[in-house]
Amino acid sequence: MIQTFDYLTLLEPIHDEVMGAMERVLRSGRLILGAETEAFEAEFAAYVGAKHCIGVSSGTTALHLALMALGVGHGDEVITVSNTCVPTISAIELTGATPVFVDVRDEDLMIDVDGVASALTERTKCILPVHLWGQGADITRLLELAHRANLPLIEDCAQAQGTLIHGKHAGTFGIAGCFSFYPTKNLGAYGDAGAIITNDDALAQKLKRQRMYGYTRANYAEDIGMNARIAELQAAILRVKLRYLSGWLARRLQIAQRYVDDIHVEGIRTPFQHPDRVQSYHQFVIRCQQRQRVIDHLTAHEIAHGIHYPTPVHQMPPYARLVRHPLPVTERASAHILSLPVHEALTDGEVERVIQTLNSFELHTGA
Ligand SMILES: Cc1ncc(COP(=O)(O)O)c(C=O)c1O
């Protein structure tokens, strides 16, 4: 079976380095917020080109903390998309604020900036675009809009390690960029982890306090905070993997480019490629007119697939009450999207098999 995620094959070449890093942590006598966390924060900040990086326990806590630190709470609205993973929305809800969904553009299924403009109210406190699948959102127009409306932008980069927009890393455009290092991500920990990047000194200091109960010194809080700390073990593992990330991303890009160039079949649309963006292809998402038949065809040829995501968030029980604006593109897309295996451990032969299999798919025209 060609898998969509395969950390064991990728572990092989880095196994000794990972074990060495874990051993170093265990013998250091420091398991939380120590030298490894500090070093990873400096290295990840340098990688993305941000002034600060704050290591946290997950992508969800990264979003929750960033919103909290900006003072987003009860009575406020945060504009975002429903075409995302649930935690984008639950992080907003956890602050007490109201998520306001806007639709995505048919072209790339990223946030519709015109939709954001018409969803603004006097309660809007923040705009939260999601660079889903590693596809970059239209950050240039969003920044213009946010600037005009005097609103901060928090970027959900959970799936966008390595995504470049005008040559700059996703996450460096807004006041804060929030990353997840969930194991399947382009840069994945061996457990849960996340990070927030920012160029704002005061915000960085506040986030550091808030990830640790709001403490300014031992057992003394000056902010309301929580436990959102990254584990030293995960920071040490991420430091090893960060050194390989550029190579892995280059391989992902190569595979994605082969798919774009060579998958030509009626009823299947490959992802839109913006000339000003380098997608990091956390997922390679095609759109299929007859998705279940494509899935059956892939499965018969032992090729795994994913759907990110089969149900838009606004159609789930806790969130249906939030719908304010029609979301036709989001709803239509959720029935057609399909993620192909694109991870860096795929062999050339496997990539070829995915292409040949899809190209042999025949659309039923219903005649
Ligand atoms: C778009 C998006 N936002 C937020 C998150 C939350 O990240 P985590 O699982 O690390 O909490 C995810 C996780 O997959 C995600 O895909």
The ligand as an ORCA input file, in Angstrom:
! r2SCAN-3c Opt
* xyz 0 1
  C      -5.260     24.169     10.131
  C      -4.980     23.652     11.504
  N      -5.045     24.494     12.551
  C      -4.781     24.081     13.798
  C      -4.405     22.793     14.079
  C      -4.150     22.367     15.488
  O      -2.878     21.832     15.679
  P      -2.618     20.728     16.814
  O      -3.174     19.434     16.354
  O      -1.126     20.702     16.934
  O      -3.266     21.223     18.054
  C      -4.316     21.876     13.029
  C      -3.955     20.480     13.303
  O      -3.922     19.630     12.519
  C      -4.610     22.317     11.704
  O      -4.535     21.471     10.667
*
